[in-house]
Amino acid sequence: MNSNQNTLINNYIGVSLGASASLEPVKNNGFGIQLENSAQNAIGNLTSGGINVISANGLSGIQLTGTQTYSNTLSGNYIGTNENGVPATGLGNLGDGIRLTAGARQNTIRGTASARTVIASNQGYGVLLTDNGTTGNKIIGSYIGISLSGSASAPNAQGGIRVQDNASNTVIGTATTGEGNVISGNTKYGISISRTVSTYKNTDGTTVQGNKIGLNAAESAALANTLGGIYVDAGVKNTLIGGSTTGQGNVIAGNGGAGVLLSGSQVLTATLQGNIIGLGKATSGANQGKYAVKIANSGDGVQINNAVGTVVGGSTAAAGNTIAGNGKNGIRISGTGTTTTTLRYNTLGTTKPSTDYLSGLGNTENGVLIDASSGPVEIRNSAIYSNTLSGVRVTGTPQRVFIQDNSFTGNGQGKTGDDAKAIALESTTVGGSEVATKPNHDIDPPYNMALNEKRLVTGRVRIDKLSPSACITCTLQFFAANPSTLDGEGRDAIATVGPVAIDTSGYFTTTLATLPAQLAVTATDYRGNTSEFSVLTVSPAVDIEVIGASSLLAGPSEPVTYTLRVTNVGTLDLTDLQLVAKSDKGWEPVLNPEALSLKGTGQNGGVGESKPVTLTMTLPEGTDPRVRIPTTDTTYITVTSALIPDATDSTSVSTEVTSKFVLKVTPRSTTGSGVTLNPPPAKPTTVPYNITLLNTGNLTGTVTIVATTSTIDGNFAEWETTLTTDTVTLTPGIAKTPAVNVSIPYEAAAGTQAKTTIVISSPLLLEPVTITTTTTVAQDQRATIGYDDSGEGKAGQITTFTHEVQNIGNTAATFKLDAGSSIGSTVAFRSLTPGITIAADGTFTLDTTNNRILRFAADVTVSSQAYRGDKDIVSITLYDESNSSIGGVQDTITVTQSAVVPRMYLPFVVR
């Protein structure tokens, strides 16, 4: 036909009705319909009565040819089938179903749900678009390679749609509802874009959107195109497969080869966006109607070989592809001519039907495989989950494979070596000898990593400028691995630090925003080479144990000391360890130290840091009910990280209380002074030293006191030393104060010093207690006190003695009176001299004139525990301003009556 604005509807072209009313081929030796330089013609329409059946012709069913063939519409035709859109023997056209050639332009092949164009069973391509000037043609709403039912294959022998030899701006499907094609069931490829000879270099601007390729119309089962879904070959540029707007993406699954194959030395700037590759719709269950089941392309999801400038995904999440469930790799990039490949915002190995990723949809091999020497490649912002082998695998000699801002988990489960990694740079080594031609320059990930509970991470990178794996100006990315599986893959981004600051040895330090259960880190050098993951599993754990004895015996008031060791047995450094000890008897344990900082095993394993801790307790005094016999205390010691409470451990020690006499000795003073007096028979100056003895144990004991005095030069002569008592019995909790009296011989020169050694011993003490005092002969006697006295007294009642103190110095001075009783009586002082007051602490002041002499009373309240016949030696000591003893008297009380005890009177009865 060579005319315009014609309409052809309801025709049978190449077939006729047979005797049985079925179609029989009546072959036209040429084309079924040919439009040559014809415009604005309509072949078929979108009503049920407008369908043409164009089958069994000797060449193509329809050919549109010539530069003036434009704006023609082919609607609702059955091309290569019977009148029901079903293939039948002998009905296929021997050429292509539809052929557009020699400059045919702006023509539309279309169908709708009610008037579907079916192009099937033809011996050539379903649709062929070829030659210079063939441009702007559109194929929408058609079934190509399947029957009208949408569920049965009816293959076109050379493929579904072919665009070749500089045909340009072809549109195959759109995002508009109903305008996508089902291109399935064909022999060879569903769509191929190529050339027949190498001189064709401008097959340009093909757009493929909204189609189902390799599936039935319901997208629930495979109707494979035998070699693959889409094939883009040499001499093709600016191909767009899918798009970032809703409906633009294609579903490419179930094909016999790769879902999309880009292969050829001049495949330029192909873009794949928003496609689902390898999955179909679930027909039942919770995910019904979602792309949640594997319908694998038997090859790779996307294969890129010697293509330049390919973009899979885009700059937004909406542009990303879902590539899962494929029979080989999700994406394979190969070929020495492949360069500048960008993969962004893709989901590989899983799907995201709403907000949840689905598992079990991994690609059968790797998520991404990069081999040969292809590069550079950028992989960013993608989720790479659950692939059978590695997430990203680089093998051969590719360089500048840049992998950042992605999420990995579940790849290579159950595998080993490079098959089990999120990022695998095959044949590379960490440390040792690096080879620049290995993948990504053999870059090393960070090593010697350590992390503490405050999220401070340290590690090291290679900085040897001569090493190919050096990382002098690296960017580090920190991730948390999947907390449920701890699979060593970086799933959740924590931080990007770059270029990282390092010291002269390559060590870095940074603080993370969160503390992961497992840390995974990559390094990327300034060339764009990214390392494998370096992994640190965070296991905060601490151990505390007792070194040596964990059970001791001790008596009241005695100290016990235990030694413990705290060890960091986890990988996490713990700088905030707190130690707490608690006694179940309420004793007061003391830990030293109470806080620790311990390094963990870090990334390299081994043994964590240990430090010793001491636990000391002093048992309560003997009267305390907590040390009664029998008593055993258990003290629990716990070490815990303040920030990580789960990092904790406990141990315990036990202390058994024994019966023990424990003596506490407190001398009131250890220095004294006095002056020499006239020779005998004058009484020498006596300097008394009061010593308080307290039994802090839980057993009554008796001590013996021995005192000897000698001058500093060792001469014992004439320094008389006496005791108020040399034997003292102490019940638990009772204190008594005997005195040691040192007499200064009259001939002792001023300044002479004598040392008194007082030894207090008992069979119940492990060793004697020794006290020393020093008595100095003073040149000026400052005050004197009267003479010893004696009297009688009754237990619990007051006996009073009267004495005088005279200031015999040459200036006013303050003195102090103190007293002690050998049987535990109490003493109070009263001034009997008007104008002179004795303070509560026993101090008073005498001048050298009117108030030179103090007359005072010593009121002794005899101990209520005294018995008749007891002798109470009350020692009254006079001290000067320097608290040195300068004199004293001893009053003796003979106890005439014990404390009154209750009596019972019984009547005298005589029978």
C-alpha positions in Angstrom: 0.0 0.0 0.0 1.3 3.4 -0.9 -1.4 5.8 0.2 -2.5 7.6 3.4 -5.3 7.5 5.9 -6.6 4.1 5.1 -8.2 1.7 7.5 -7.9 -2.1 7.5 -10.1 -4.0 9.9 -11.5 -7.4 10.4 -9.4 -9.1 7.7 -7.9 -12.5 7.4 -4.6 -12.1 5.6 -2.7 -15.2 4.7 -5.3 -17.6 6.0 -8.8 -18.8 5.1 -11.6 -20.8 6.7 -11.3 -24.5 6.1 -14.1 -27.0 5.9 -14.1 -27.4 9.6 -14.4 -23.7 10.1 -10.8 -23.5 11.4 -8.2 -21.3 9.8 -6.0 -22.7 7.2 -2.8 -21.1 5.8 -3.2 -19.6 2.3 0.2 -18.1 2.1 0.9 -14.8 0.5 4.4 -15.2 -0.8 5.3 -11.7 0.2 4.2 -9.5 3.2 0.8 -9.9 4.6 0.5 -6.0 4.6 3.1 -3.6 3.4 2.9 0.2 3.9 5.5 2.0 1.9 5.8 5.7 2.3 2.3 5.7 3.6 1.1 7.7 6.6 -1.7 7.9 9.0 -3.2 4.5 8.2 -5.0 2.3 10.7 -4.5 -1.4 10.7 -7.0 -2.8 13.1 -8.6 -0.9 15.9 -9.4 -1.3 19.6 -12.8 -2.9 19.2 -13.6 -6.5 19.0 -14.7 -6.3 15.4 -11.6 -4.5 14.3 -9.1 -7.3 14.6 -7.1 -8.5 11.6 -5.7 -12.0 11.6 -2.4 -11.7 9.7 -0.7 -15.1 9.6 1.1 -17.7 7.4 2.6 -15.1 5.0 5.7 -15.8 3.1 7.6 -12.8 4.5 6.6 -10.6 7.5 3.0 -10.2 8.6 3.3 -6.4 8.3 6.0 -4.3 6.9 6.3 -0.5 7.3 9.0 1.0 5.2 10.2 4.3 3.8 10.9 7.7 5.3 7.3 8.9 4.6 5.8 6.0 6.5 4.8 7.7 9.7 1.9 8.0 12.2 0.4 4.7 11.3 -1.4 2.8 14.0 -1.5 -1.0 14.3 -4.1 -1.9 16.9 -5.6 -5.2 18.2 -4.2 -7.5 15.6 -3.4 -11.2 15.8 -0.1 -11.7 13.9 1.0 -15.3 13.5 -1.9 -16.9 15.4 -5.5 -18.0 14.6 -8.5 -15.8 15.2 -8.4 -16.6 18.9 -4.9 -15.4 19.3 -3.7 -18.9 19.8 -0.8 -20.5 17.8 -1.7 -23.2 15.3 0.3 -25.3 13.0 1.5 -23.5 9.9 0.0 -20.1 10.9 3.2 -18.3 11.7 4.5 -15.7 9.3 7.8 -16.9 7.7 9.4 -13.5 8.3 8.9 -11.2 11.3 5.5 -10.5 12.8 5.9 -6.8 12.2 8.9 -5.2 10.5 9.6 -1.4 10.5 12.5 -0.4 8.2 14.1 2.1 6.0 13.1 5.2 7.9 9.6 4.3 9.0 8.9 6.7 11.9 6.4 7.7 14.7 4.3 4.6 14.2 2.5 2.8 17.0 1.9 -0.9 17.7 -0.7 -1.1 20.4 -3.2 -3.2 22.2 -5.5 -3.1 25.3 -7.0 -5.6 27.6 -10.1 -5.8 25.3 -8.3 -5.6 22.0 -4.9 -7.1 22.6 -2.3 -7.2 19.9 -0.8 -10.7 19.9 2.4 -11.3 17.9 3.4 -14.9 18.2 4.8 -18.0 16.4 6.5 -16.0 13.7 9.7 -17.4 12.1 11.5 -14.1 12.4 11.2 -11.6 15.3 8.0 -10.7 16.8 8.8 -7.0 15.9 11.9 -5.8 14.0 12.9 -2.2 13.9 15.9 -1.5 11.6 17.9 1.0 9.6 18.8 4.7 9.7 15.8 7.0 10.1 13.6 4.4 11.7 12.8 6.4 14.7 10.2 7.3 17.3 8.2 4.1 16.9 6.2 2.8 19.9 5.2 -0.7 20.9 2.6 -0.8 23.8 0.0 -3.1 25.3 1.0 -6.1 23.2 1.6 -9.8 23.9 4.8 -10.9 22.1 5.7 -14.6 22.2 2.6 -15.7 24.1 -1.0 -16.5 23.3 -4.0 -14.3 24.0 -4.6 -16.0 27.3 -1.3 -14.6 28.6 -0.4 -18.0 30.1 1.0 -20.0 27.2 4.2 -19.7 25.1 4.0 -19.0 21.4 7.5 -18.3 20.5 8.8 -16.0 17.8 11.7 -18.0 16.4 14.3 -15.2 16.4 13.2 -13.3 19.5 10.5 -11.0 20.7 11.5 -7.5 19.7 14.6 -6.5 17.8 16.0 -3.0 17.5 19.1 -2.7 15.2 21.2 -0.8 12.7 20.8 2.8 13.9 17.0 2.6 14.6 16.5 5.2 17.2 14.2 6.5 20.0 12.1 3.3 20.0 9.6 3.1 22.9 8.8 -0.4 24.2 6.1 0.0 26.8 5.4 3.0 29.0 4.5 3.7 32.7 0.9 4.2 31.8 -1.4 1.5 33.0 -2.0 -1.1 30.3 0.7 0.1 28.0 3.4 -2.3 29.1 4.0 -5.4 26.9 4.3 -9.0 27.9 7.4 -10.2 26.0 7.8 -13.8 26.9 8.1 -17.3 25.5 10.3 -16.3 22.6 13.2 -18.3 21.2 16.4 -16.3 21.9 15.9 -12.9 23.6 12.7 -11.1 24.7 14.3 -7.8 23.5 17.5 -7.5 21.6 19.1 -4.2 20.6 22.1 -4.6 18.3 23.6 -4.2 14.8 24.2 -6.5 11.9 27.5 -4.9 10.8 30.1 -2.9 12.7 29.5 0.3 10.7 26.2 0.8 12.6 27.1 2.8 15.7 24.0 4.8 16.5 21.2 2.6 17.6 20.2 5.2 20.1 17.7 6.1 22.7 15.7 2.9 23.1 13.3 3.1 26.1 12.0 -0.1 27.7 9.4 0.6 30.4 6.5 -1.2 32.2 7.0 -4.6 30.5 6.8 -8.1 31.8 9.7 -10.1 30.2 9.9 -13.8 30.7 6.7 -14.2 32.7 3.1 -14.9 32.1 0.7 -12.0 32.1 -0.1 -12.5 35.8 3.6 -12.4 36.6 3.3 -15.6 38.6 5.1 -18.1 36.5 7.9 -18.3 34.0 7.4 -18.2 30.2 11.0 -18.1 29.3 12.7 -16.2 26.5 15.2 -18.9 25.9 18.5 -16.9 25.8 17.6 -14.1 28.1 15.3 -11.2 28.8 17.0 -8.1 27.3 20.2 -8.1 25.2 22.0 -4.8 24.4 24.8 -5.4 22.0 27.6 -3.4 20.3 26.9 -0.1 18.6 24.0 0.8 21.0 23.9 3.9 23.2 21.6 5.7 25.6 19.4 2.8 26.4 16.9 3.3 29.2 15.5 0.1 30.8 12.9 1.1 33.4 12.8 4.5 35.2 12.5 6.1 38.6 8.8 6.9 38.4 6.1 4.5 39.5 5.2 2.0 36.6 8.4 2.7 34.6 10.2 -0.4 35.9 10.1 -3.7 34.1 9.7 -7.1 35.6 12.3 -9.4 34.1 12.2 -13.0 35.4 12.1 -16.6 34.3 14.3 -16.2 31.3 16.7 -18.8 30.0 19.8 -16.6 30.3 20.6 -13.3 31.9 17.7 -11.0 32.8 19.6 -8.1 31.1 22.8 -8.6 29.1 24.8 -5.5 28.1 27.6 -6.9 25.9 29.7 -5.2 23.3 32.5 -2.8 22.8 30.3 0.1 22.0 27.4 -0.3 24.4 27.4 3.2 25.8 25.5 4.8 28.7 22.8 2.2 29.3 20.7 2.9 32.4 18.6 0.3 34.4 16.2 1.8 36.9 13.3 0.6 39.0 13.2 -2.9 37.6 12.5 -6.2 39.3 14.8 -8.9 38.0 14.4 -12.5 39.1 11.2 -12.3 41.1 7.5 -12.8 40.4 4.3 -12.3 42.4 3.2 -14.5 45.2 -0.3 -16.0 44.6 -1.1 -16.8 48.2 0.0 -16.2 51.7 1.0 -13.1 53.6 2.8 -11.7 50.5 0.1 -12.4 48.0 0.3 -10.0 45.1 3.8 -8.9 46.0 7.1 -9.6 44.2 8.1 -12.2 46.8 8.8 -15.5 45.0 11.8 -16.6 43.0 11.2 -16.9 39.3 14.8 -17.1 38.3 16.5 -15.9 35.2 18.8 -18.9 34.7 21.8 -16.7 34.2 22.8 -13.5 35.9 20.2 -10.9 36.8 22.2 -8.3 35.0 25.4 -9.0 33.0 27.7 -6.1 31.9 30.5 -7.0 29.5 32.7 -4.4 27.8 30.0 -1.7 28.3 30.9 1.9 29.0 29.1 4.3 31.4 26.4 1.8 32.6 24.2 3.0 35.4 22.2 0.4 37.4 20.0 2.3 39.7 20.4 6.0 40.2 20.8 8.9 42.6 17.5 8.2 44.5 16.0 5.2 46.2 13.2 5.2 43.6 15.7 4.6 40.8 17.0 1.4 42.5 16.4 -2.1 41.0 15.5 -5.2 42.9 17.7 -8.0 41.6 17.1 -11.3 43.4 16.5 -15.0 43.0 18.6 -15.3 39.8 20.3 -18.5 38.8 23.8 -17.0 38.9 24.9 -13.6 40.1 22.7 -10.7 40.8 25.0 -8.5 38.7 28.1 -9.6 36.8 30.6 -7.0 35.5 33.3 -8.3 33.2 35.4 -7.6 30.2 38.5 -5.5 29.8 36.5 -2.8 28.0 34.0 -2.3 30.8 34.5 1.0 32.4 32.7 3.6 34.6 30.0 1.3 35.9 27.7 2.8 38.6 25.4 0.7 40.9 23.3 2.7 43.3 20.3 2.2 45.5 19.8 -1.4 44.3 18.5 -4.3 46.4 20.3 -7.5 45.6 19.3 -10.8 47.1 16.1 -9.7 48.8 13.0 -7.6 48.1 11.3 -4.8 49.9 7.6 -5.1 49.4 6.8 -2.5 52.0 9.1 -1.7 54.8 10.3 -5.3 55.4 13.1 -7.1 53.6 12.2 -10.7 52.7 14.7 -13.5 53.2 15.3 -16.6 51.1 15.4 -14.7 47.8 19.2 -14.5 47.3 20.9 -14.8 44.0 22.3 -18.3 43.5 25.9 -17.1 43.3 27.1 -13.6 44.3 25.2 -10.5 44.7 27.7 -8.7 42.5 30.6 -10.3 40.7 33.3 -8.2 39.1 36.0 -10.0 37.1 38.6 -9.6 34.4 40.1 -6.1 34.6 36.8 -4.1 34.5 36.7 -0.8 36.3 36.2 1.6 37.8 33.0 0.4 39.5 31.0 2.3 42.1 28.6 0.4 44.3 26.7 2.6 46.7 23.5 2.9 48.7 22.5 -0.7 48.1 21.1 -3.5 50.2 23.0 -6.8 49.4 21.4 -9.6 51.4 21.2 -13.4 51.5 23.1 -14.2 48.3 24.4 -17.8 48.3 28.0 -16.7 47.9 29.6 -13.3 48.5 27.8 -10.0 48.6 30.3 -8.4 46.3 33.1 -10.5 44.8 36.1 -9.0 42.9 38.3 -11.4 41.1 41.0 -11.0 38.5 42.6 -7.6 38.2 39.9 -5.0 38.6 40.9 -1.7 40.2 39.0 1.2 41.7 36.0 -0.8 42.8 34.4 1.7 45.2 32.0 0.2 47.7 30.4 2.6 50.2 27.2 3.3 52.0 25.8 -0.1 51.4 24.0 -2.6 53.7 25.2 -6.2 53.8 23.9 -9.3 55.7 23.3 -13.0 55.3 25.6 -13.5 52.3 27.6 -16.7 52.0 25.9 -18.5 54.9 27.4 -21.9 55.4 30.3 -21.2 53.0 34.0 -20.7 53.7 36.7 -18.4 52.4 35.9 -15.9 49.7 32.5 -17.5 49.3 31.5 -16.5 52.8 32.2 -12.8 52.7 30.2 -9.6 52.3 33.0 -8.1 50.2 35.5 -10.6 48.8 38.7 -9.4 47.1 39.8 -12.7 45.8 43.4 -13.8 46.3 44.3 -10.7 48.3 46.2 -10.9 51.6 46.0 -8.8 54.7 49.6 -7.8 55.5 52.5 -9.7 54.1 53.3 -9.4 50.5 50.9 -7.3 48.5 50.5 -7.3 44.7 49.3 -4.2 43.0 47.6 -6.1 40.2 45.3 -8.0 42.6 41.8 -6.7 43.1 41.6 -3.2 44.4 45.3 -2.8 44.7 45.3 -5.5 47.4 44.1 -2.9 49.9 44.1 -3.9 53.5 41.2 -3.2 55.8 41.8 -1.7 59.2 43.5 -4.1 61.7 44.4 -4.3 65.4 41.0 -2.8 66.2 39.8 -2.3 69.7 36.6 -0.8 71.1 35.5 0.3 74.5 32.2 0.7 76.3 32.3 4.5 75.6 32.2 3.7 71.9 35.9 4.8 71.4 37.4 2.7 68.6 41.0 2.5 67.8 42.8 0.6 65.0 45.5 0.7 62.4 45.8 1.1 58.7 48.8 0.5 56.4 50.7 3.6 55.7 53.8 2.2 53.9 54.0 4.4 50.8 55.8 1.7 48.9 53.1 -0.8 49.6 50.3 -1.1 47.0 47.8 -1.7 49.8 48.8 1.5 51.7 45.9 3.6 53.0 47.6 6.9 53.7 44.5 9.1 53.0 41.8 6.6 53.6 38.1 6.9 54.3 36.8 4.5 56.9 33.2 3.3 57.1 31.9 1.8 60.3 28.9 -0.5 60.4 27.0 -2.6 62.8 26.4 -6.2 61.7 23.1 -7.9 61.9 22.7 -8.3 65.7 20.7 -11.6 65.3 23.3 -13.4 63.2 26.6 -11.5 63.8 27.7 -12.6 60.3 30.6 -10.2 60.0 28.9 -8.0 57.4 28.2 -4.3 57.7 24.4 -3.9 57.7 23.7 -0.6 59.5 25.9 2.4 58.9 27.3 4.1 62.0 29.9 6.5 60.8 32.0 7.6 57.8 35.4 9.2 58.7 37.5 10.4 55.9 40.2 11.1 55.3 40.9 9.5 58.7 43.5 11.2 61.0 46.3 8.8 61.7 49.5 9.0 63.7 53.0 8.2 62.4 52.4 4.4 62.9 49.0 4.4 61.2 46.8 4.3 64.3 43.5 6.1 64.3 40.9 6.9 66.9 37.3 7.9 66.6 34.1 7.8 68.7 31.0 6.0 67.3 27.4 7.1 67.9 26.3 3.7 68.9 27.9 0.5 70.3 27.2 -2.4 68.0 27.2 -6.1 68.9 29.6 -6.6 66.0 31.6 -3.9 64.3 32.5 -4.1 60.6 34.8 -1.6 59.0 36.0 -0.9 55.4 38.8 1.3 54.2 38.7 3.1 50.9 41.9 4.8 49.5 42.1 8.0 47.6 42.0 6.1 44.3 38.6 4.6 45.1 39.7 1.1 46.1 37.6 -0.4 48.9 38.8 -3.1 51.2 37.1 -6.2 52.6 35.4 -5.8 56.0 37.5 -5.9 59.1 35.3 -7.4 61.9 35.3 -7.0 65.6 32.7 -9.0 67.5 31.8 -7.0 70.7 31.6 -9.4 73.6 31.8 -7.5 76.9 32.8 -9.9 79.6 34.7 -9.8 82.8 35.9 -12.4 85.3 36.8 -12.0 89.0 38.5 -14.7 91.0 40.1 -15.2 94.4 43.9 -15.7 94.3 45.0 -17.8 97.2 42.8 -18.5 100.2 39.1 -17.7 99.9 38.4 -18.6 103.5 40.2 -17.2 106.6 39.9 -17.3 110.4 39.9 -14.0 112.4 38.9 -12.7 115.8 37.1 -9.5 116.7 38.9 -6.2 115.8 41.3 -8.1 113.6 41.8 -7.3 109.9 41.6 -9.9 107.2 42.9 -9.4 103.6 42.0 -11.3 100.5 43.6 -10.9 97.1 41.5 -11.1 93.9 42.2 -10.8 90.2 39.9 -9.1 87.7 40.4 -10.1 84.0 38.7 -8.7 80.9 37.8 -11.9 79.1 35.8 -10.2 76.3 36.8 -8.3 73.2 35.6 -5.0 74.4 37.9 -2.6 76.4 36.2 -1.7 79.7 37.4 1.5 81.2 34.5 1.9 83.7 34.6 -1.2 85.8 33.2 -0.6 89.3 33.9 -3.1 92.2 31.4 -3.5 95.1 31.8 -5.7 98.1 28.9 -6.6 100.5 29.2 -8.5 103.8 26.2 -10.6 104.7 26.9 -9.8 108.4 27.1 -6.1 107.8 30.9 -5.8 108.2 32.6 -3.0 106.3 34.8 -4.4 103.5 37.3 -2.0 101.8 38.4 -2.7 98.2 41.5 -1.3 96.7 41.1 -0.2 94.0 37.3 0.3 93.6 37.5 1.1 89.9 39.4 -0.5 87.1 40.2 0.0 83.4 41.0 -3.2 81.5 41.8 -3.8 77.9 39.9 -6.6 76.2 41.2 -9.1 73.7 40.3 -6.8 70.8 40.2 -8.0 67.3 43.2 -10.3 67.6 42.0 -12.5 70.4 44.4 -13.8 73.0 44.2 -12.8 76.6 42.6 -9.7 78.0 44.2 -7.5 80.7 44.2 -8.5 84.3 44.7 -6.5 87.5 44.9 -7.5 91.2 42.4 -6.2 93.8 42.7 -6.4 97.6 39.7 -6.8 99.9 40.4 -5.8 103.5 37.9 -6.0 106.4 38.4 -5.3 110.1 36.0 -7.3 112.2 33.8 -5.5 114.7 34.9 -5.4 118.4 34.1 -8.3 120.6 30.9 -6.9 122.2 29.3 -6.6 118.8 26.8 -9.4 118.2 28.0 -9.7 114.7 31.2 -11.5 115.9 29.6 -13.9 118.4 30.6 -17.5 118.2 29.8 -19.3 116.0 29.6 -16.8 113.1 30.8 -17.1 109.5 30.6 -14.1 107.2 30.3 -14.4 103.5 31.3 -11.3 101.5 30.3 -11.0 97.9 32.5 -9.1 95.5 31.0 -7.9 92.2 32.7 -6.2 89.3 30.4 -4.5 86.7 30.8 -2.1 83.8 28.8 1.1 84.6 27.7 1.5 81.0 27.2 -2.2 80.2 25.6 -3.9 83.1 25.7 -7.3 81.4 29.5 -7.1 81.7 29.6 -8.4 85.3 30.9 -11.2 87.4 30.9 -12.1 91.1 32.8 -14.2 93.6 32.8 -14.5 97.4 35.1 -15.0 100.4 34.2 -16.4 103.8 35.6 -15.4 107.2 35.0 -17.5 110.3 35.0 -15.7 113.6 37.2 -17.3 116.3 37.3 -16.8 120.0 40.0 -14.3 120.6 41.2 -11.9 123.2 42.1 -8.7 121.4 43.9 -6.0 123.3 43.8 -2.3 122.3 46.3 -0.2 124.2 46.0 3.5 124.2 48.6 5.5 126.2 47.3 8.9 127.4 50.8 10.4 126.9 54.2 9.1 125.8 56.2 12.1 127.1 56.6 13.7 130.5 58.9 15.9 132.5 59.7 16.8 136.1 62.3 18.6 138.2 64.7 17.2 140.7 63.9 17.8 144.4 66.0 17.7 147.5 67.8 14.5 148.3 66.2 11.8 150.4 64.3 11.6 152.6 62.5 14.1 150.4 60.1 12.4 148.1 61.3 12.4 144.5 59.2 13.8 141.7 57.0 11.1 140.1 55.8 11.3 136.5 52.8 9.1 135.9 51.8 7.6 132.6 48.2 6.4 132.3 47.6 3.5 129.9 44.1 2.5 128.8 43.6 -1.1 128.1 40.5 -2.2 126.1 39.4 -5.7 125.3 37.9 -5.5 121.8 37.7 -9.3 121.5 35.1 -11.7 122.5 37.1 -13.6 125.1 38.1 -12.5 128.7 41.8 -12.2 129.1 44.4 -11.2 131.8 47.5 -9.2 130.9 50.7 -8.7 132.8 52.5 -5.4 132.7 56.2 -4.9 133.1 57.9 -1.5 133.0 61.6 -0.6 133.1 63.2 2.8 132.8 66.7 3.7 131.8 68.4 6.9 130.7 69.1 7.2 127.0 72.7 6.1 127.6 71.4 2.8 129.0 71.9 3.3 132.7 69.1 1.8 134.8 70.3 3.1 138.1 68.0 5.0 140.5 65.1 5.6 138.1 62.4 3.9 140.0 59.5 2.6 138.0 56.3 1.4 139.7 52.9 0.2 138.6 49.5 0.8 140.1 48.9 -2.9 139.2 50.9 -5.4 137.2 47.9 -7.6 136.4 44.7 -6.6 134.7 41.8 -8.8 133.8 39.6 -7.5 131.0 36.2 -8.8 130.0 34.9 -8.1 126.4 34.3 -4.4 125.9 35.8 -3.4 129.3 38.5 -0.7 129.5 40.8 -0.2 132.5 43.6 2.4 133.0 46.6 1.4 135.1 49.4 3.8 135.6 53.2 3.6 135.2 55.0 5.9 137.6 58.5 7.1 136.8 60.4 8.7 139.7 63.1 11.2 138.8 66.2 10.8 141.0 67.3 14.0 142.8 70.8 13.9 141.2 69.5 13.7 137.6 70.8 16.7 135.7 68.5 19.0 133.8 67.9 17.9 130.3 68.5 14.2 131.1 66.1 11.9 129.3 65.0 8.5 130.3 63.1 5.9 128.3 60.5 3.7 129.9 59.7 0.5 128.2 56.3 -0.9 129.1 55.6 -4.5 128.0 52.0 -5.8 128.1 51.7 -9.6 127.6 49.2 -12.4 127.8 49.2 -16.0 126.8 46.2 -15.1 124.7 48.2 -12.6 122.6 50.4 -13.7 119.7 53.0 -11.2 120.8 53.4 -8.7 123.6 52.5 -5.0 123.1 55.3 -2.7 123.8 55.0 1.1 124.6 57.8 3.5 125.2 57.6 6.8 127.0 60.3 9.5 127.4 60.7 11.5 130.6 62.8 14.7 130.5 64.3 16.3 133.6 63.1 19.9 133.5 65.2 22.8 134.9 62.1 24.8 136.1 59.4 23.0 137.9 56.2 24.7 136.8 53.7 23.3 139.2 53.4 20.9 142.0 50.6 18.7 143.2 50.0 17.4 146.7 50.5 14.0 148.2 48.9 10.6 147.8 45.9 9.9 150.0 43.7 6.9 150.8 40.2 6.3 152.0 37.3 3.9 151.9 34.4 3.7 149.4 31.4 1.8 148.4 30.7 0.3 145.0 28.6 2.8 142.9 29.0 5.7 145.4 31.3 8.7 145.5 34.5 9.0 147.5 36.2 12.5 147.5 39.9 13.3 147.9 41.2 16.9 148.3 44.5 18.1 146.7 46.4 21.3 145.9 48.2 22.4 142.8 50.7 25.2 143.2 52.2 27.2 140.3 55.9 27.5 141.3 56.9 28.8 138.0 57.5 32.4 137.1 54.6 33.1 134.8 50.9 32.4 134.5 50.2 29.0 132.9 47.4 26.6 132.0 47.5 23.2 133.4 45.4 20.1 133.0 44.2 17.4 135.4 43.5 13.8 134.2 42.6 10.7 136.2 42.3 7.0 135.7 41.1 4.1 137.9 42.6 0.7 138.1 39.1 -0.9 138.4 37.2 1.3 136.0 35.8 4.0 138.4 35.1 7.4 137.1 36.7 10.7 138.4 35.3 14.2 138.3 37.2 17.4 139.4 35.7 20.4 141.3 37.5 23.6 142.2 37.5 24.5 145.9 39.2 27.8 145.2 37.0 30.8 144.5 38.0 32.5 141.2 39.6 29.5 139.7 37.5 27.2 137.5 38.3 23.7 136.2 36.9 23.3 132.7 35.2 20.1 131.5 38.4 18.8 130.0 40.3 19.3 133.3 42.2 22.5 132.3 42.6 25.5 134.6 44.9 28.6 134.8 47.1 29.7 137.7 49.0 32.9 137.9 52.0 33.8 140.1 50.1 36.1 142.6 46.7 35.7 144.1 45.6 32.7 142.2 48.8 30.7 142.5 47.3 27.8 144.3 44.3 25.6 143.3 42.6 23.6 145.9 40.4 20.9 144.2 38.3 17.9 145.0 38.5 14.6 143.1 35.1 12.9 143.2 35.5 9.2 142.5 32.4 7.2 141.7 33.5 3.7 142.6 32.9 1.1 139.9 29.6 -0.7 140.3 31.4 -3.9 139.6 33.8 -3.5 142.6 33.7 -6.0 145.4 34.3 -5.5 149.0 38.0 -5.7 149.7 39.0 -4.5 146.2 41.7 -1.8 146.0 41.0 1.0 143.6 44.2 3.0 142.7 43.1 6.4 141.3 46.0 8.0 139.5 45.6 11.8 139.1 48.1 13.3 136.6 49.0 17.0 136.2 50.0 18.1 132.6 51.6 21.3 131.4 50.7 23.3 128.4 52.6 21.0 126.1 50.6 18.0 127.4 53.6 16.6 129.2 53.0 15.0 132.5 54.7 17.1 135.3 53.4 15.4 138.4 50.7 13.4 140.0 49.2 11.7 143.0 47.7 8.3 143.7 44.7 7.9 145.9 43.8 4.5 147.2 40.2 3.5 147.9 39.5 0.4 149.9 36.0 -0.9 148.8 34.0 -1.7 151.9 30.7 -2.6 150.3 29.8 -4.2 147.0 26.8 -3.1 145.1 23.4 -3.9 146.8 21.8 -7.0 145.3 18.1 -8.0 145.7 17.1 -9.9 148.8 14.2 -12.2 149.6 12.8 -12.3 153.2 11.2 -15.6 154.3 9.1 -15.8 157.5 10.5 -17.8 160.4 8.1 -20.6 161.1 8.2 -22.9 164.1 6.1 -25.9 164.5 
